[in-house]
Amino acid sequence: MLADTWPPTAELPAETGRAPGAALRTAAAAVAGAASREHALPIFTGVRVRAAAGSVSLLATDRYRLAAATVPIESTAPFDALVPAGLLARVAPVLGRAETVALHCGGDLFALSWPGGSVTTPTLGDAFPDAQFDRLLDVAPECVAEVESDTLAHAVDRAAAYAGQQGRITLQSIEGALLVRASDPLRGESEETVKATVRSGQATRSYQARLLGDALRAFAGEPVQLRIQPALRATEVTTATADLRYLIVPMRQPDPS
């Protein structure tokens, strides 16, 4: 909810650090895309932005997926703010044009500034609880597959035409590859093999095509690791550096009966 007096004064909150513009743009665009668009649950429409110990972390979730990124920062003071994801998504392209972006936080306001411009927004209230998200981010995979993100994303897009009303895409790890499958009683079936390096066991999981595609596109042009956890624990998509982590909750297998 907006403050009683809006817009705020032209003066920005105190500067709390500076981050590389290109890195902040990539992180903000990827993480903001994982936030919820359901305004009935406003806490999930925000991105948690927290600075400490030389880095700024961004985290967002819509309860079915979670994205977290870390960007190096020249920090002058720690802060923790829940920032509207829509604003970060809109301003992200501008951030990439600046060499450095200043972060400002104070009271119930958060701001970003760069040479020639700035944006200020009220925060959304209390931040996410640490303990719950620490547990979610503590990933213990039973299977790890390394694959080119673009190649797998294109395969998922092609299979989505046969994914049915639920948009169900199934990934099955086999020796040296991932099988991308979809089936729709009305439109037919799809199966494609994507070259991958599979280690630490094998697994089969189903995902909503839109969520899986969004996760892979966040890593466009990069090789990624799919770290598949047991049962219905979230699957993590990340890179070797783990600067960006994207978790997706698998779909339950349909009842055979």
Beta strands, then each sheet from edge to edge (+ up, - down):
strand 1: 15-20
strand 2: 46-52
strand 3: 55-61
strand 4: 65-72
strand 5: 74-75
strand 6: 79-84
strand 7: 100-106
strand 8: 109-114
strand 9: 117-122
strand 10: 143-148
strand 11: 168-174
strand 12: 177-184
strand 13: 188-195
strand 14: 197-199
strand 15: 204-208
strand 16: 223-228
strand 17: 235-238
strand 18: 244-248
sheet 1: 5+ 1- 7+ 8- 9+
sheet 2: 6+ 2- 3+ 4- 18+ 17- 16+ 10- 14+
sheet 3: 13+ 12- 11+ 15-
end
